[in-house]
Amino acid sequence: MEDYVHQTIGEEVRFIAGSYRIVEEGCLTHDGREFLYWMGIATVDNACCGNTGCRFLLIPGYIHSWKTKTNARGKPVSEVEPIVDQRQQAAIRTFLEACYPFAQINFAGKSYFA
């Protein structure tokens, strides 16, 4: 089980080549288990090779508790189980591709929570 700190929807996060915003967060059920996801929109506008962007999804994991505590900064924290099984990831990826075509889909690994 890992603690997942919920991010602020709509807040801009800058990186060297641009920025992203989380525009949606939610829970979906697949194969009888509920998982947490969020969708972001990235804009690359500071790169030497030109401007671009993409829509992406991050799946922190299966939900064990939803926003049951807060961290030191007052942000809500949920307990999730990272989805590491590649068959489960493939099935969820297929499910999400039908809902969010053309989005990059990533699963948070243990290093994401460290």
LINCOR-V66434 format. One record per residue. N is the residue number from 1. SS is DSSP state (helix for helix, strand for strand, loop for the rest). NEAR is the number of other ideal C-beta (glycine too) atoms within 10 Angstrom. Layout:
n=N ss=SS near=NEAR
n=N ss=SS near=NEAR
This chain:
n=1 ss=loop near=12
n=2 ss=strand near=17
n=3 ss=strand near=13
n=4 ss=strand near=24
n=5 ss=strand near=13
n=6 ss=loop near=18
n=7 ss=loop near=16
n=8 ss=loop near=11
n=9 ss=loop near=13
n=10 ss=loop near=9
n=11 ss=loop near=9
n=12 ss=strand near=10
n=13 ss=strand near=13
n=14 ss=strand near=9
n=15 ss=strand near=10
n=16 ss=loop near=7
n=17 ss=loop near=15
n=18 ss=strand near=16
n=19 ss=strand near=15
n=20 ss=strand near=19
n=21 ss=strand near=16
n=22 ss=strand near=19
n=23 ss=strand near=12
n=24 ss=strand near=14
n=25 ss=strand near=16
n=26 ss=strand near=9
n=27 ss=strand near=12
n=28 ss=strand near=15
n=29 ss=strand near=10
n=30 ss=strand near=15
n=31 ss=loop near=9
n=32 ss=loop near=5
n=33 ss=strand near=14
n=34 ss=strand near=12
n=35 ss=strand near=23
n=36 ss=strand near=20
n=37 ss=strand near=20
n=38 ss=strand near=18
n=39 ss=strand near=19
n=40 ss=strand near=20
n=41 ss=strand near=15
n=42 ss=strand near=17
n=43 ss=strand near=15
n=44 ss=strand near=17
n=45 ss=loop near=11
n=46 ss=loop near=12
n=47 ss=loop near=11
n=48 ss=loop near=5
n=49 ss=loop near=7
n=50 ss=loop near=7
n=51 ss=loop near=11
n=52 ss=strand near=12
n=53 ss=strand near=13
n=54 ss=strand near=13
n=55 ss=strand near=16
n=56 ss=strand near=17
n=57 ss=strand near=20
n=58 ss=strand near=18
n=59 ss=strand near=21
n=60 ss=strand near=25
n=61 ss=strand near=24
n=62 ss=strand near=19
n=63 ss=strand near=19
n=64 ss=strand near=14
n=65 ss=strand near=13
n=66 ss=strand near=15
n=67 ss=strand near=13
n=68 ss=strand near=10
n=69 ss=strand near=11
n=70 ss=strand near=12
n=71 ss=loop near=11
n=72 ss=loop near=5
n=73 ss=loop near=6
n=74 ss=loop near=6
n=75 ss=loop near=13
n=76 ss=strand near=14
n=77 ss=strand near=16
n=78 ss=strand near=20
n=79 ss=strand near=17
n=80 ss=strand near=22
n=81 ss=strand near=14
n=82 ss=loop near=19
n=83 ss=loop near=20
n=84 ss=loop near=12
n=85 ss=loop near=11
n=86 ss=helix near=10
n=87 ss=helix near=7
n=88 ss=helix near=16
n=89 ss=helix near=15
n=90 ss=helix near=10
n=91 ss=helix near=14
n=92 ss=helix near=23
n=93 ss=helix near=15
n=94 ss=helix near=11
n=95 ss=helix near=16
n=96 ss=helix near=19
n=97 ss=helix near=13
n=98 ss=helix near=7
n=99 ss=helix near=10
n=100 ss=loop near=16
n=101 ss=loop near=8
n=102 ss=loop near=7
n=103 ss=loop near=16
n=104 ss=strand near=12
n=105 ss=strand near=18
n=106 ss=strand near=13
n=107 ss=strand near=21
n=108 ss=loop near=18
n=109 ss=loop near=14
n=110 ss=helix near=9
n=111 ss=helix near=7
n=112 ss=helix near=14
n=113 ss=helix near=15
n=114 ss=loop near=6
